[in-house]
Amino acid sequence: MSDDLFGFSDEFNSFDNYVADDKTLSTEFLAEDENLELAFGDLPNKETALFRLDLIRYLERRVKGGWTPKNLDKLLEEYALLKKTSVPSSRTIADWKKLYYESGKDVASLIPGHSKKGNRKLKNDSSDLVTEAIQTKFLTKERVSVNTAYEYYTYRVIEENRQLDQVKIAPISQRTFYNRVNALPPYEVALARYGKRYADNKFKTVGSIIPATRPMEYVEIDHTTAPVILLDDDLELPLGRPHLTILYDRYSTCIVGLSVNYRDPSYETVRAAFLNSVLKKDWVKEKYPSIKSEWPCYGKITNLIVDNGAEFWSDSLESALKPLVTDIQYNQRGKPWRKAGVEKSFDTFYKKLFSRFPGKTFTNPTQLKDYNPKRDAVINVSDFLELLHKWLIDVYHKKADTRYKRVPYQKWTESQGTIIFCEGPEAEQLKIELGVVNHRTIRRGAIELHSLRYQSDELEEYGKQYSSRARKSAYVKTKTDPNDISSIYVYLEEEKKYIKVPAVDHTGYTKGRSLYEHQRINSLRRLKVRLGEQDESLADASLYLDRAMDEAIERMSRSKSKKSALPKTTHASKIAKQRGVGSEGPSTIVTTSPKPISEVPKEVIDMGTASDDLSDIEGY
């Protein structure tokens, strides 16, 4: 019967009759076949290599610092006693380690004389091509895979071999190439592939953080946005996510200051949180009756650690904090670990508190699935503030850290005798000092500021006495409470004191009105002027804003019952920002008694186009 009766042939028979010659197989394949590496188990002196490998690994796990005689000698003595064997000198060990790492951690490199053997038939090696592939492909911002870099390396070997006549380059195996890559310094790899910021963050040095020795010695401040949509107390409409500003004490790990509001991080939000941190908090239990424990954290700060946000670079902040903070330290950009305490606190807030709230949002929209934060939001502003303070005071401050090294409340109370407190008249003075700072000249017994006119008999008398003698005396420093523009505080240099100067306002427009709200009203008025409309009074602009917000609130109130059309949180959030909803303001955007403003004094209106409009306000 023929061998190929059913269309098949016996490949073994054909192989027996096959005679290989140089024309049948390529010379490259034969060269590769002649130079196949022996398996490690077949190599001579493998026991010696394993001994050296064991010694190197023993030292790797224990050595601190470089592989110097000073660092190695004691460890070598311990190894000799443990293994009951003799060991070579530390210099010899360092040479073994160098060979081992340079080979990509190939154990064969530890065989005696292995580095001198080389390839008897192939003088060319591919170490330069390996380096080229790693440097030009793997260690780049494109972050190609190791496999892609190895593929590039093999193509380069083929390309080089085309130019060689007899002695070809033998490519290293993929495993050896991987070992070379894995032997690279991790920091250098991260630096080349991800950049310095990422590398520094991943391989940060804990020692760069200065440890605190007492409470309020190092206090870190930062902002975050709470991942929870809150409801208006009265309308039960979603207002969006509030901003959270906290101050963290590095020594006790307590939260010493807290502010919650809907306004973007600014001097005003920093001011509110700072006042909360340095003043006594005896109001907490009265405002939030469910709280059982004390919040004893307050006092003057030695070193305030801030980031490079614009709100921390204002003259108002630096001027106000001089008597209360010894030094303001600005954290370098891209190095958040230097204020890691406050960052870790935010993480704890997210995991332990915010994650439990209905209406929680997610950073990745794909995680929402059928969950709708606006629809499921049930926590209103006042409840959120009470739950936040209760968790902070009764849970966070009373719970030990994960390593059971400290309980924040106990750590604080043990050392609070070293704190310098701010109480009594000094506390009242602080509220003045933390106002928005400006400098103005007294003209005709008054000061023009924020497109308003401020005047008092005492200021007029001061101007009469000193302004004619020295022009410097007429140029004064002013402080404005961002929450109330009805008056300002003027520092009289000659008398070394502040005086309170009210706004010229016969209608009550400025009473209780915030600087932020006043800014929005003036912006609207200037916009209408630029659009060519007739110059309207400040009262009309104010009423227009109030009525527009009231109409928006009414529309949202009507739509809250329609499940298919939930109101956008963007609109409500803007109104909450305008009305100052938060821990220092109301918990609803509804105004219980709108201010009827039928007329604004001429002194106010005439200054609408003054050169000192709100563009000169610092910290906004």
RARAKA-V611634 format. One record per helix or strand of 3 or more residues. SS is the DSSP state (H for helix, E for strand). FROM is the first residue (numbers start at 1). TO is the last residue. If there is no record, write none. Layout:
ss=SS from=FROM to=TO
ss=SS from=FROM to=TO
//
This chain:
ss=H from=11 to=16
ss=H from=27 to=34
ss=H from=40 to=42
ss=H from=46 to=62
ss=H from=69 to=83
ss=H from=90 to=102
ss=H from=107 to=110
ss=H from=114 to=117
ss=H from=127 to=138
ss=H from=146 to=161
ss=H from=174 to=182
ss=H from=186 to=194
ss=H from=196 to=202
ss=H from=206 to=208
ss=E from=218 to=231
ss=E from=238 to=249
ss=E from=255 to=261
ss=H from=267 to=278
ss=H from=284 to=287
ss=E from=301 to=306
ss=H from=310 to=312
ss=H from=315 to=321
ss=E from=325 to=330
ss=H from=336 to=356
ss=H from=365 to=367
ss=H from=373 to=376
ss=H from=381 to=398
ss=H from=408 to=418
ss=H from=425 to=433
ss=E from=436 to=441
ss=E from=446 to=449
ss=E from=452 to=455
ss=H from=457 to=466
ss=H from=471 to=474
ss=E from=475 to=481
ss=E from=484 to=492
ss=E from=497 to=503
ss=H from=515 to=530
ss=H from=538 to=559
ss=H from=569 to=579
ss=H from=602 to=605
ss=H from=614 to=616
//
